[in-house]
Amino acid sequence: MYADNIINAISSGRRGTILLNLVDDQPNGDSLTHLGAEVVRFARDRHGSVTAALTKFDKWTGRSKRFTKLAPRWAQLARSVAN
């Protein structure tokens, strides 16, 4: 069951990044778009690595405080990605 959840999460995450135009789905493999590369650069600048940024995001899950208050710079980037 745990492995199924991980596979589903990865699949859903991949679809989300494609829909947000962060990743370009190519026949020879996925590649970051310009916007996706900017998000990765931002994550590395703010947290040192993408893994560290994801760990920080995981800690925010379930918090009652709004995302815009927890991480205003990330919220600003998210708004620009969504537009």
Secondary structure as a PSIPRED ss2 file (coil, helix, strand):
# PSIPRED VFORMAT (PSIPRED V4.0)

   1 M C   1.000  0.000  0.000
   2 Y H   0.000  1.000  0.000
   3 A H   0.000  1.000  0.000
   4 D H   0.000  1.000  0.000
   5 N H   0.000  1.000  0.000
   6 I H   0.000  1.000  0.000
   7 I H   0.000  1.000  0.000
   8 N H   0.000  1.000  0.000
   9 A H   0.000  1.000  0.000
  10 I H   0.000  1.000  0.000
  11 S H   0.000  1.000  0.000
  12 S H   0.000  1.000  0.000
  13 G H   0.000  1.000  0.000
  14 R H   0.000  1.000  0.000
  15 R H   0.000  1.000  0.000
  16 G H   0.000  1.000  0.000
  17 T H   0.000  1.000  0.000
  18 I H   0.000  1.000  0.000
  19 L H   0.000  1.000  0.000
  20 L C   1.000  0.000  0.000
  21 N C   1.000  0.000  0.000
  22 L C   1.000  0.000  0.000
  23 V E   0.000  0.000  1.000
  24 D E   0.000  0.000  1.000
  25 D C   1.000  0.000  0.000
  26 Q C   1.000  0.000  0.000
  27 P C   1.000  0.000  0.000
  28 N C   1.000  0.000  0.000
  29 G C   1.000  0.000  0.000
  30 D C   1.000  0.000  0.000
  31 S E   0.000  0.000  1.000
  32 L E   0.000  0.000  1.000
  33 T C   1.000  0.000  0.000
  34 H H   0.000  1.000  0.000
  35 L H   0.000  1.000  0.000
  36 G H   0.000  1.000  0.000
  37 A H   0.000  1.000  0.000
  38 E H   0.000  1.000  0.000
  39 V H   0.000  1.000  0.000
  40 V H   0.000  1.000  0.000
  41 R H   0.000  1.000  0.000
  42 F H   0.000  1.000  0.000
  43 A H   0.000  1.000  0.000
  44 R H   0.000  1.000  0.000
  45 D H   0.000  1.000  0.000
  46 R H   0.000  1.000  0.000
  47 H H   0.000  1.000  0.000
  48 G C   1.000  0.000  0.000
  49 S C   1.000  0.000  0.000
  50 V H   0.000  1.000  0.000
  51 T H   0.000  1.000  0.000
  52 A H   0.000  1.000  0.000
  53 A H   0.000  1.000  0.000
  54 L H   0.000  1.000  0.000
  55 T H   0.000  1.000  0.000
  56 K H   0.000  1.000  0.000
  57 F H   0.000  1.000  0.000
  58 D H   0.000  1.000  0.000
  59 K H   0.000  1.000  0.000
  60 W H   0.000  1.000  0.000
  61 T C   1.000  0.000  0.000
  62 G C   1.000  0.000  0.000
  63 R C   1.000  0.000  0.000
  64 S C   1.000  0.000  0.000
  65 K C   1.000  0.000  0.000
  66 R C   1.000  0.000  0.000
  67 F H   0.000  1.000  0.000
  68 T H   0.000  1.000  0.000
  69 K H   0.000  1.000  0.000
  70 L H   0.000  1.000  0.000
  71 A C   1.000  0.000  0.000
  72 P H   0.000  1.000  0.000
  73 R H   0.000  1.000  0.000
  74 W H   0.000  1.000  0.000
  75 A H   0.000  1.000  0.000
  76 Q H   0.000  1.000  0.000
  77 L H   0.000  1.000  0.000
  78 A H   0.000  1.000  0.000
  79 R H   0.000  1.000  0.000
  80 S H   0.000  1.000  0.000
  81 V H   0.000  1.000  0.000
  82 A H   0.000  1.000  0.000
  83 N C   1.000  0.000  0.000
